[in-house]
Amino acid sequence: MNTEKSLANQKKAGGFLGWVERVGNKIPHPFILFIWLIVIVWVASLICSIMGVSVENPVDGKVVAVKNLLSGEGIRYMLENMIKNFTSFAPLGLVLTMTLGIGLAEQVGFMTTFMKETILGSSPKVITFMIMLIGICGNIASDAAIVVIPAIAAVIFVSIGRHPLAGIALGYASTTAGFSANLMIAGTDALLAGITTEALQIVNKGGEVTPVSNWFFMAVSTFILAIIGTVISEKIIEPRLGEYRGKKQIKNEEVTSQEKKGLRKAGIGALVYVLVILAVIIPKNSFLRDPKTGSLIPSPFLNSIIPLLLFLFIIVSYIYGKEVGKIKKFADVPKYMGIAIKDMASYIVLVFVIGQFIAYFNWSNLGYVIAVNGANGLKAANLTGIPLFILFILFVAFVNLFIGSGSAKWSLLAPIFVPMFYLLDYNPALTQMLYRIGDSTTNIISPLFPYFPIILALINEYDEEAGVGTVLSLMIPYSLIMLVTWIVFAMSWYALGLPLGPGAPIR
């Protein structure tokens, strides 16, 4: 047994990805890493401020200078906003809220039984493909999918004897590297289209980009990326990980008649809940629709998807738990939720320092200066056609390592590149499409991405010795292969001259 384990570890440690994991895991604990990053930002802001580093805002022409975090103003900012930087860290509330629901479902046994009843016996390739497809389409629920899908994928994989880290990697890649693709029109389409339209007004006052302007391309991309993600998982990630021998195992025992009854009742409860939600959102004047347009994209409904999912998990968990005897009284519900939250203690500690770093990085304007200078350099390259498109995608992918917010990056870059591409006779919808490719694929390999620590914490539940290098070695194949595939697919689409969406030709 020890010999087999040793051979498995040697296999895992070999090759380029093994090197990435070994080197990456020598990086200090993420808490210490972000402390060092804060120090680096302090020093960089001081030096750049003394040197007078600044850029011109591409929208209003105002000069944006790097601000010194070690000045009196900077120190005052850091002290006054330390608590706010922690509590207002966007993913924190989302993660803890979903942990309450998913954790409750796990504690009462609902998740395990559900996976056994619905997944066991299915073809591994079907499972892998479906997780990838569902994860990519999960951006209809915005960032919620990044928290939910990897956790569920891990449970699915371990319950059928596959490595849970492969499930986490698959879930993270699908929801994050494939974030912009979807079979449906999502909030991302509306958000980016609004920013693109504003940038287009600089050179064409009557121009408009609609939420469906990239729909044809993104819908087909969904299947392309799902297939590629399945191949990466089956051929690269899982063979490298080998057999899972960790402590967190799910025994493949038969589902009892009582558990089946609990699932049926929980399913009925879920169905009733969904029907009630549908009854509320179907009317055009629903309070969960956009009050001005009556639309569902965007709408209060999509903004409320997290609490709605929480209530769904609570309902099915309570019904199932009562039926199988896990829940004797309602007071058991917060008890199980508390157990789930305990597992998130290390993440909460980590968020404190991450929140500070992101806030300092933004306040100092360092990220803004990097992005604008890079954009100006790309513009000065004076390229056209496919070389320009590829260089633009790669530039966005690089900037994406430092600025996680897609809307913030596009608000910065759109006023530069939308007019530039438009004057070269390219539809603004094409510029937006190219941006979305670069904006998605490198999120999963950036330790600065807000959800990266969440994935590391999830991986640590199954492998306590895993570190930053483990996550990087798992995600690099997805990031690079999906990026290259998406670029090739986009250039092929461009060469064929296919419309990007309804009323959105290439030129």
C-alpha positions in Angstrom: 0.0 0.0 0.0 2.8 2.4 0.9 4.7 1.6 -2.2 1.6 2.2 -4.4 1.0 5.5 -2.6 4.7 6.5 -3.1 4.4 5.7 -6.9 1.2 7.7 -7.1 2.9 10.7 -5.5 5.9 10.4 -7.8 3.6 10.4 -10.8 1.7 13.4 -9.4 5.0 15.3 -8.9 6.3 14.7 -12.4 6.4 17.0 -15.4 5.7 20.7 -15.8 2.6 20.7 -13.7 4.4 18.8 -10.9 7.0 21.5 -11.0 4.4 24.2 -10.8 2.8 22.5 -7.8 6.1 22.0 -6.0 7.3 25.6 -6.6 3.8 27.0 -6.0 3.5 25.2 -2.7 6.7 26.8 -1.5 4.9 30.1 -1.6 4.0 31.1 1.9 0.5 30.5 3.3 -2.0 32.7 1.5 -2.4 34.9 4.6 1.4 35.6 4.7 1.4 35.9 0.9 -1.1 38.7 1.0 0.8 40.4 3.8 3.8 40.6 1.5 1.6 41.8 -1.4 0.4 44.6 0.8 4.0 45.6 1.6 4.8 45.5 -2.1 1.8 47.8 -2.9 2.9 50.2 -0.1 6.4 50.4 -1.6 5.3 50.6 -5.2 2.8 53.3 -4.4 5.5 55.3 -2.6 8.0 55.0 -5.4 5.5 55.7 -8.2 4.1 58.7 -6.3 7.5 60.2 -5.8 8.2 59.7 -9.5 4.9 61.3 -10.5 3.6 58.3 -12.4 0.2 59.1 -13.9 -2.1 58.4 -16.9 -4.9 60.2 -18.6 -8.4 58.9 -18.1 -9.6 57.8 -21.6 -13.1 59.0 -20.9 -12.9 62.5 -19.5 -9.2 63.3 -20.1 -8.5 63.8 -16.4 -5.1 62.9 -15.1 -5.1 59.9 -12.7 -1.9 59.7 -10.6 -0.7 56.9 -8.3 -1.5 57.8 -4.7 1.0 57.1 -1.9 -0.4 54.6 0.7 2.4 55.6 3.1 1.5 59.3 3.1 -0.6 60.9 5.8 -3.7 60.6 3.6 -2.9 56.9 2.8 -2.3 55.9 6.4 -5.5 57.6 7.4 -7.4 55.8 4.7 -6.1 52.4 5.7 -6.9 53.0 9.4 -10.4 54.4 8.9 -11.4 51.8 6.3 -9.8 48.6 7.7 -13.1 47.2 9.1 -15.1 48.3 6.0 -12.5 46.7 3.7 -13.1 43.4 5.6 -16.9 43.4 5.9 -17.5 44.8 2.4 -15.4 42.2 0.6 -18.0 41.1 -1.9 -17.6 37.3 -1.9 -17.6 37.0 1.9 -21.4 37.4 2.3 -22.1 35.2 -0.7 -19.8 32.4 0.4 -21.0 32.3 4.0 -24.7 32.5 2.9 -24.3 29.6 0.5 -22.2 27.7 3.2 -25.2 27.8 5.5 -27.5 26.2 2.9 -25.0 23.7 1.3 -23.5 22.8 4.7 -27.0 22.1 6.2 -27.7 19.8 3.2 -24.5 17.9 3.7 -24.9 17.6 7.5 -28.3 16.0 7.3 -27.1 13.7 4.5 -29.3 15.1 1.7 -26.4 15.8 -0.7 -24.8 12.4 -0.3 -28.1 10.5 -0.8 -29.1 12.7 -3.7 -25.8 12.1 -5.5 -26.0 8.3 -4.9 -29.6 8.1 -6.2 -29.1 10.3 -9.3 -25.4 10.0 -10.3 -24.2 6.4 -9.5 -24.1 4.2 -12.5 -23.9 7.0 -15.0 -21.1 7.2 -17.5 -18.1 9.2 -16.2 -17.9 11.2 -19.4 -21.6 12.2 -19.2 -21.1 13.4 -15.6 -18.0 15.4 -16.5 -19.6 17.0 -19.5 -22.8 17.8 -17.7 -20.9 19.5 -14.8 -18.9 21.5 -17.3 -22.0 22.5 -19.2 -24.0 23.4 -16.1 -21.1 25.3 -14.7 -20.6 27.4 -17.8 -24.3 28.2 -17.9 -24.2 28.9 -14.2 -23.3 32.6 -14.8 -27.0 33.2 -15.1 -26.8 33.2 -11.3 -23.7 35.4 -11.4 -20.9 34.6 -8.9 -23.1 32.2 -7.0 -22.2 29.4 -9.3 -18.5 29.8 -8.5 -19.3 28.8 -4.9 -21.9 26.2 -5.5 -20.8 24.1 -8.5 -17.2 23.2 -7.4 -18.5 22.1 -3.9 -21.2 19.9 -5.4 -18.8 18.6 -8.1 -16.4 17.5 -5.4 -19.2 15.5 -3.6 -20.3 14.0 -6.9 -16.8 12.8 -7.8 -15.9 11.4 -4.4 -19.3 9.6 -4.2 -18.5 7.7 -7.4 -14.9 6.9 -6.5 -13.3 9.7 -8.5 -10.8 12.2 -7.1 -12.7 15.2 -5.5 -9.9 17.6 -6.5 -10.7 16.8 -10.1 -14.3 17.7 -9.4 -13.4 21.0 -7.8 -11.1 21.9 -10.7 -13.8 21.0 -13.2 -16.4 23.1 -11.3 -14.1 26.1 -10.9 -12.9 26.0 -14.6 -16.5 25.8 -15.9 -17.9 28.6 -13.8 -15.0 30.9 -14.0 -12.8 30.3 -17.1 -16.1 29.8 -19.1 -17.9 32.6 -17.3 -18.9 34.7 -20.4 -20.4 31.8 -22.4 -24.0 30.8 -21.9 -26.9 29.3 -23.8 -29.1 32.0 -22.3 -28.8 35.8 -22.1 -27.5 36.6 -18.7 -26.9 39.7 -16.6 -23.3 39.8 -17.9 -24.6 40.4 -21.4 -26.7 43.4 -20.3 -24.0 44.8 -18.1 -21.2 44.7 -20.8 -23.5 45.8 -23.6 -24.4 49.0 -21.6 -20.7 49.8 -21.1 -20.0 49.1 -24.8 -22.8 51.3 -25.9 -21.5 54.2 -23.8 -18.0 53.9 -25.3 -19.5 53.7 -28.8 -21.2 57.1 -28.2 -17.7 58.7 -28.4 -17.6 58.1 -32.2 -21.2 57.2 -33.0 -23.9 59.0 -31.1 -26.7 56.8 -32.4 -24.9 53.5 -32.1 -26.0 50.7 -29.8 -24.9 47.2 -28.7 -27.7 45.1 -27.2 -27.5 42.2 -24.7 -28.0 39.7 -27.5 -25.2 41.1 -29.7 -22.8 38.2 -28.8 -25.5 35.5 -28.3 -24.8 33.4 -31.4 -21.1 33.2 -30.7 -21.4 32.6 -26.9 -24.1 29.9 -27.3 -21.9 27.9 -29.6 -18.9 28.6 -27.4 -20.7 27.0 -24.5 -20.6 23.5 -26.2 -17.1 24.0 -27.5 -15.8 24.8 -24.0 -17.8 22.1 -22.3 -16.3 19.5 -24.7 -12.7 20.9 -24.2 -13.2 21.0 -20.4 -14.3 17.4 -20.4 -11.3 16.3 -22.4 -8.9 18.2 -20.1 -10.4 16.6 -17.0 -10.5 13.1 -18.4 -7.1 13.1 -20.1 -4.9 15.4 -18.1 -6.3 16.3 -14.6 -7.7 12.9 -13.3 -4.8 10.7 -14.6 -2.3 13.0 -12.9 -4.2 13.0 -9.5 -4.6 9.2 -9.5 -6.7 7.5 -6.8 -8.1 9.5 -3.9 -7.2 8.1 -0.5 -8.1 11.0 1.7 -10.2 10.8 4.9 -13.3 12.5 3.4 -14.8 9.5 1.8 -18.5 8.8 0.9 -19.3 5.1 1.1 -21.2 3.7 -1.8 -23.9 2.1 0.3 -27.4 1.3 -1.0 -29.9 4.1 -0.5 -32.5 2.9 2.0 -36.2 3.1 1.5 -36.4 5.8 4.2 -33.8 7.9 2.4 -35.7 7.4 -0.9 -38.8 8.6 0.8 -37.0 11.6 2.2 -35.7 12.5 -1.3 -39.2 12.2 -2.7 -40.7 14.5 -0.1 -37.8 16.9 -0.4 -38.3 16.9 -4.2 -41.9 17.7 -3.8 -41.0 20.6 -1.5 -38.5 21.9 -4.0 -41.0 21.7 -6.8 -43.6 23.6 -4.8 -41.0 26.3 -3.9 -39.9 26.7 -7.6 -43.6 26.9 -8.7 -44.2 29.7 -6.2 -41.2 31.6 -7.4 -42.3 31.2 -11.0 -45.8 32.4 -10.1 -44.2 35.5 -8.5 -41.9 36.4 -11.4 -44.1 35.5 -14.4 -46.4 38.6 -14.2 -44.9 41.6 -16.0 -45.6 43.9 -13.0 -43.9 41.5 -10.6 -41.9 43.1 -7.8 -39.0 40.8 -8.7 -38.8 42.2 -12.3 -37.1 45.4 -13.3 -39.4 48.2 -12.2 -38.8 50.2 -15.4 -38.7 47.6 -18.2 -40.4 44.6 -16.6 -37.4 42.5 -17.7 -35.8 39.6 -15.8 -32.3 40.5 -17.1 -31.3 42.5 -15.1 -33.9 42.3 -12.3 -34.3 42.1 -8.5 -34.9 38.4 -9.1 -31.3 37.8 -10.4 -30.0 40.1 -7.7 -31.8 37.9 -5.1 -30.6 34.6 -6.4 -28.4 33.9 -3.4 -31.1 34.2 -0.7 -33.5 32.3 -3.0 -31.1 29.4 -3.3 -30.5 29.5 0.5 -34.2 29.1 1.2 -34.3 26.2 -1.3 -31.5 24.4 0.4 -33.1 25.0 3.8 -36.5 23.6 2.6 -35.2 20.4 1.1 -32.7 19.8 3.9 -35.3 20.3 6.6 -37.9 18.0 4.9 -35.3 15.3 4.2 -33.7 15.6 7.7 -37.1 15.2 9.4 -37.9 12.2 7.3 -34.6 10.3 8.0 -34.5 11.4 11.6 -31.5 13.7 11.4 -33.6 16.7 12.4 -35.7 16.2 15.6 -36.6 19.8 16.1 -36.1 23.1 14.2 -33.3 24.0 16.6 -31.2 21.3 15.0 -31.1 23.5 11.8 -28.9 26.3 13.2 -26.8 23.6 15.0 -25.9 22.0 11.7 -25.4 25.3 10.0 -23.0 26.2 12.8 -20.9 23.1 12.1 -20.7 24.0 8.4 -19.6 27.6 9.3 -16.8 26.3 11.5 -15.1 24.8 8.5 -15.0 28.3 7.0 -13.1 29.9 9.9 -9.7 29.8 8.1 -11.3 31.4 5.0 -12.8 34.2 7.1 -9.4 34.9 8.6 -7.9 35.0 5.1 -10.6 37.4 3.8 -9.5 40.0 6.4 -6.1 40.4 4.7 -7.4 39.9 1.2 -9.9 42.7 1.6 -7.2 45.1 2.7 -4.9 44.2 -0.2 -7.6 44.7 -2.9 -8.8 48.0 -1.3 -5.2 49.3 -1.1 -4.4 48.3 -4.7 -7.5 50.0 -6.0 -7.1 53.2 -3.8 -3.5 53.6 -5.0 -4.6 53.6 -8.7 -1.7 51.1 -9.5 -4.0 48.7 -11.4 -5.6 51.6 -13.3 -2.1 52.9 -14.4 -1.0 49.4 -15.5 -4.2 48.9 -17.6 -4.1 52.3 -19.3 -0.4 52.1 -20.1 -0.8 48.6 -21.5 -3.8 49.7 -23.6 -1.9 52.7 -25.0 1.0 50.4 -25.9 -1.4 48.0 -27.7 -3.0 50.9 -29.6 0.4 52.2 -30.7 1.3 48.8 -32.2 -0.9 49.8 -35.2 -2.1 46.3 -36.1 -5.3 45.2 -37.8 -7.3 42.0 -38.3 -6.4 38.7 -36.6 -3.0 39.8 -35.2 -4.7 42.8 -33.5 -7.5 40.6 -32.1 -5.2 38.0 -30.7 -2.9 40.6 -29.1 -6.0 42.3 -27.6 -7.3 39.1 -26.1 -3.9 38.3 -24.6 -3.6 41.8 -23.2 -7.0 41.5 -21.5 -6.0 38.1 -20.2 -2.9 39.6 -18.7 -4.7 42.6 -17.1 -7.3 40.1 -15.8 -4.6 38.7 -13.5 -4.5 42.0 -11.6 -8.1 43.4 -11.9 -10.7 40.8 -11.1 -13.9 42.8 -11.8 -15.0 42.3 -15.4 -17.2 45.4 -15.4 -14.5 47.6 -13.9 -12.0 46.5 -16.5 -14.4 47.0 -19.4 -15.4 50.4 -18.1 -11.7 51.3 -18.3 -10.8 49.6 -21.6 -14.0 50.1 -23.6 -13.5 53.9 -24.2 -10.1 53.1 -25.7 -10.7 50.0 -27.8 -14.4 50.3 -28.8 -13.8 53.6 -30.7 -10.4 52.3 -32.0 -11.9 49.1 -33.4 -14.9 51.0 -34.7 -12.8 53.4 -36.8 -11.1 50.3 -38.3 -14.6 49.2 -39.4 -15.2 46.5 -36.8 -18.5 46.1 -35.1 -18.3 47.1 -31.3 -20.0 43.8 -30.6 -16.8 42.1 -32.0 -14.6 44.2 -29.7 -16.8 43.2 -26.7 -16.7 39.5 -27.7 -12.9 39.5 -27.9 -12.8 41.2 -24.5 -15.0 38.5 -22.9 -12.6 35.8 -24.0 -9.6 37.3 -22.4 -11.6 38.4 -19.3 -12.7 34.8 -18.5 -9.9 32.4 -19.1 -7.2 33.6 -16.7 -9.3 34.2 -13.6 -8.7 30.7 -12.4 -4.9 31.1 -12.3 -4.8 34.5 -10.5 -4.2 34.2 -6.8 -5.6 37.8 -6.7 -9.0 36.6 -7.9 -11.5 37.0 -5.0 -12.7 33.4 -5.3 -9.3 31.8 -5.5 -9.0 31.4 -1.7 -12.4 29.9 -1.6 -11.3 27.1 -4.0 -8.1 26.6 -1.9 -10.2 26.3 1.3 -12.5 23.8 -0.5 -9.5 21.7 -1.7 -8.1 21.7 1.8 -11.2 19.9 3.0 -10.0 16.9 1.0 -6.3 17.5 1.0 -4.9 19.4 4.0 -1.4 19.7 2.5 -2.6 21.4 -0.7 -1.4 25.0 -1.3 -1.4 27.7 -3.9 0.7 25.5 -6.2 -1.8 22.7 -6.0 -4.6 25.0 -7.3 -2.3 26.5 -10.0 -1.2 23.0 -11.2 -4.9 21.9 -11.5 -6.1 25.1 -13.3 -3.2 25.9 -15.7 -4.3 23.2 -18.2 -7.9 24.5 -18.2 -6.8 28.2 -18.5 -4.3 27.8 -21.3 -6.1 25.2 -23.4 -9.5 27.0 -23.1 -7.8 30.3 -24.0 -6.1 28.9 -27.1 -9.2 27.0 -28.1 -11.5 30.0 -27.7 -9.1 32.2 -29.7 -8.9 29.7 -32.5 -12.7 29.4 -32.5 -13.2 33.2 -32.5 -10.7 33.7 -35.4 -12.5 30.9 -37.4 -15.8 32.6 -36.7 -14.3 35.9 -37.9 -12.8 34.4 -41.0 -16.2 32.9 -41.9 -17.9 36.3 -41.4 -20.6 34.8 -39.3 -22.9 37.2 -37.3 -22.1 37.4 -33.6 -25.7 37.8 -32.6 -29.1 39.1 -33.9 -28.3 42.2 -35.9 -24.6 42.1 -35.0 -22.4 41.4 -38.1 -18.6 41.3 -37.8 -18.3 44.7 -39.6 
